[in-house]
Amino acid sequence: MPELKLKVAAIEQLTPSIKMFELVNAEGGDLPPFQAGAHIDIQTGIGVLRSYSLANDPKETHRYVTAVLREPEGGGGSKWMHDEVKVGDILTTTEPIQNFPLNERAPRSILLAGGIGITPILAMGYRLKAQRLPCHLHYCTKTPEDTAFLDEVKDLFGDDVTFHHDGGDPSKGIDLKATFGTRPDGVHLYVCGPAGLIRAVQEATADWPPEAVHVELFTSARTEEETAALEAKAATDESFEIELARSGETLTVPPDKSILDVLLDAGYGVPYACEEGWCGACVIDLVSGKADHRDEVLSDAEKASNSKIQVCISRALPGEKLVLDL
């Protein structure tokens, strides 16, 4: 994927733990366009790639705006962004990547943001409002002081926003079952926020058609039981072959390595970030073969069609050879 060199034009402390970063073309001129819901992957100074959603109006071509929550217990990417990145710095990023698209044919959209999850949701709001498409935002935070882009959200959504401040106690926040237990005709729901919120929304919307509920993950939403089951499954992994359709090369994936590991060892520059199956950075088109899909990104329909595979975590089903579009 082509790289961009972006200059940090401005940094703003939105809340005690969230910073906004405005990025422009380091060489001047317009940036590649993006769609609401898209993100960029930033090469951090600690040697890891991290995905950050774009929050500004997709009509803007001169800048990208993102916001980063400082996570002291995280992998270090957010701490680097907060503590080391300064105005004037040049960052290396990917072009915008879209794993969280809007369905603009829906008669109405409901947006749900939890904390830092407002970043892609805000861009969606700009797009929906520009197209005069009916929408409503539910925005969940601890307090008004912890609410990133507060004034911008109010200005953009007007009467079409409901704030839910729980003071740090989720039981005092939004009633998900009451809000989403019944799906209004044709409504599509877009959710971005902490893993606990994602899981709770998925439970509350269990009766909705799967294609009507769209989620963007900032971390894995697996339960402890699901994680344990995945680890137990991985303990029985076997080796299998992958074929690269463009070069014709065949590689063997051993039990203790992922497809991503093997591709990187062979010199293929596959983009990746989380290495846990939830970010979507390393999704590759699958030409043939049946995959054992273990990710949290692809829809049930995409998994059933075997048209794509997230190579950091998914593998081949027993006896299958996977042909990748590489």
Residue pairs with C-beta under 8 A, 6 or more apart in sequence:
1 94
1 95
1 97
1 271
2 94
2 95
3 92
3 93
3 94
4 25
4 31
4 32
4 40
4 92
4 93
4 94
4 95
5 25
5 26
5 27
5 90
5 91
5 92
6 23
6 24
6 25
6 26
6 31
6 64
6 90
6 91
6 92
6 93
7 23
7 24
7 25
7 26
7 88
7 89
7 90
7 91
8 21
8 22
8 23
8 85
8 86
8 87
8 88
8 89
8 90
8 91
9 22
9 23
9 24
9 63
9 87
10 20
10 21
10 22
10 87
11 19
11 20
11 21
11 22
11 85
11 86
11 87
12 19
12 20
12 22
13 19
13 20
14 20
14 67
14 148
14 149
15 145
15 146
15 147
15 148
16 145
16 146
17 69
17 70
17 146
18 67
18 68
18 69
18 70
18 116
18 148
19 67
19 68
19 70
19 81
19 82
20 55
20 65
20 66
20 67
20 148
20 149
21 52
21 65
21 66
21 67
21 68
21 81
21 85
22 63
22 64
22 65
23 63
23 64
23 65
23 66
23 91
23 93
24 31
24 62
24 63
24 64
25 31
25 62
26 90
30 61
30 62
31 61
31 62
31 63
31 64
32 95
32 96
33 58
33 61
33 96
34 54
34 58
34 64
34 96
34 98
34 123
35 58
35 96
35 98
35 101
35 102
35 127
36 58
36 101
36 102
36 120
36 123
36 124
36 126
36 127
36 128
37 53
37 98
37 99
37 100
37 101
37 102
37 120
37 123
37 124
37 190
37 216
38 53
38 54
38 96
38 97
38 98
38 99
38 100
38 120
38 123
39 51
39 52
39 53
39 54
39 66
39 96
39 97
39 99
39 100
39 120
40 51
40 52
40 54
40 64
40 66
40 93
40 94
40 95
40 96
40 97
41 49
41 50
41 51
41 52
41 93
41 94
41 97
41 271
41 273
41 281
42 49
42 50
42 51
42 52
42 77
42 81
42 91
42 92
42 93
43 49
43 91
43 92
43 93
44 50
44 76
44 77
44 80
44 81
45 80
45 84
46 76
46 77
46 80
48 75
48 76
48 77
48 273
49 271
49 272
49 273
49 281
50 75
50 77
50 78
50 81
50 273
51 97
51 273
51 274
51 279
51 281
52 66
52 67
52 68
52 119
53 66
53 100
53 119
53 120
53 123
53 192
53 216
54 64
54 65
54 66
54 96
54 119
54 120
54 123
55 65
55 66
55 67
55 118
55 119
55 120
55 122
55 123
55 149
56 63
56 64
56 65
56 122
56 123
56 126
57 123
57 126
57 127
57 130
58 123
58 126
58 127
59 126
59 130
64 96
66 119
67 116
67 118
67 119
67 148
67 149
68 78
68 81
68 82
68 116
69 78
69 115
69 116
70 78
70 79
70 81
70 82
71 78
71 79
72 79
85 91
94 271
97 280
97 281
99 216
99 280
99 283
99 297
100 120
100 190
100 192
100 214
100 216
101 214
102 109
102 124
102 127
102 128
102 190
103 109
103 188
103 214
104 127
104 128
104 131
104 133
106 133
106 186
106 187
106 188
106 212
107 134
107 185
107 186
107 187
108 133
108 134
108 135
108 136
108 184
108 186
108 187
108 188
109 124
109 128
109 133
109 134
109 135
109 136
109 187
109 188
109 189
109 190
110 135
110 136
110 137
110 138
110 180
110 187
110 188
110 189
110 190
111 121
111 124
111 125
111 135
111 136
111 137
111 138
111 189
111 190
112 121
112 137
112 138
112 140
112 174
112 189
112 190
112 191
112 192
112 193
112 197
112 201
113 121
113 122
113 137
113 138
113 139
113 140
113 191
113 192
113 193
114 140
114 141
114 191
114 192
114 193
114 194
114 197
115 140
115 141
115 146
115 148
115 193
115 194
116 148
116 193
116 218
117 191
117 192
117 193
117 194
117 197
117 216
117 218
118 139
118 148
118 149
118 153
118 192
119 148
119 192
120 192
120 216
121 137
121 139
121 190
121 192
122 149
122 152
122 153
122 156
124 135
124 190
125 135
125 137
125 153
125 156
125 157
126 156
128 134
128 135
129 135
129 156
129 157
135 157
135 160
136 157
136 160
136 161
136 162
137 153
137 157
137 160
137 161
137 162
138 161
138 162
138 164
138 174
138 179
139 147
139 153
139 161
139 162
139 163
139 164
140 164
140 165
140 166
140 173
140 174
140 193
140 197
141 147
141 148
141 163
141 164
141 165
141 166
142 165
142 166
142 167
142 168
143 165
143 167
144 150
144 163
144 165
147 153
147 163
147 165
153 161
154 161
164 173
164 174
165 173
166 172
166 173
166 174
170 196
170 197
170 200
176 200
176 201
176 203
176 204
177 204
179 204
180 189
180 201
180 204
180 205
180 208
181 204
181 207
183 205
183 207
183 208
183 209
183 212
187 212
188 212
188 213
188 214
189 201
189 205
189 208
189 212
189 213
189 214
190 214
190 215
190 216
191 197
191 198
191 201
191 213
191 214
191 215
191 216
192 215
192 216
192 218
193 218
194 218
194 219
195 217
195 218
195 219
195 220
195 221
195 222
198 215
198 217
198 221
199 221
199 223
201 213
201 215
202 213
202 215
202 221
205 212
205 213
210 299
210 300
210 301
211 299
211 301
215 221
217 278
217 279
217 296
217 297
219 278
220 227
220 274
220 276
220 277
220 278
220 296
221 278
221 296
222 230
222 296
230 294
233 294
237 255
237 256
237 315
238 255
238 318
239 252
239 253
239 254
239 255
240 252
240 253
240 315
240 316
240 320
240 321
240 322
241 250
241 251
241 252
241 253
241 316
241 321
241 322
242 250
242 251
242 252
242 253
242 259
242 262
242 316
242 321
242 322
242 323
242 324
243 249
243 250
243 251
243 321
243 322
243 323
243 324
244 250
244 251
244 268
244 323
244 324
244 326
245 287
245 323
245 324
245 325
245 326
246 325
246 326
247 326
249 266
251 262
251 263
251 266
252 262
253 259
253 261
253 262
253 315
253 316
254 262
257 265
258 275
258 311
258 312
258 313
258 315
259 309
259 311
259 312
259 314
259 315
259 322
259 324
260 270
260 272
260 275
260 282
260 311
260 312
263 270
263 311
263 326
264 270
268 326
270 282
270 284
270 311
270 326
271 281
271 282
272 281
272 282
272 311
272 312
273 279
273 281
273 282
274 281
274 312
275 312
275 313
276 312
276 313
277 294
277 295
277 296
277 297
277 310
277 312
277 313
277 314
278 295
278 296
278 297
279 297
280 295
280 297
280 310
282 310
282 311
282 312
283 295
283 297
283 298
283 308
283 309
283 310
283 311
284 308
284 309
284 310
284 311
284 324
284 325
284 326
285 307
285 308
285 324
285 325
286 306
286 307
286 308
286 309
286 322
286 323
286 324
286 325
287 323
287 324
287 325
288 306
288 322
288 323
289 306
289 316
289 320
289 321
289 322
289 323
290 306
290 316
290 317
290 320
291 303
291 306
291 309
291 314
291 315
291 316
291 317
291 320
291 322
292 314
292 315
292 316
292 317
293 303
293 309
293 310
293 314
294 310
294 313
294 314
294 315
295 310
295 312
295 313
295 314
297 310
298 308
298 310
302 308
309 322
309 324
311 324
316 322
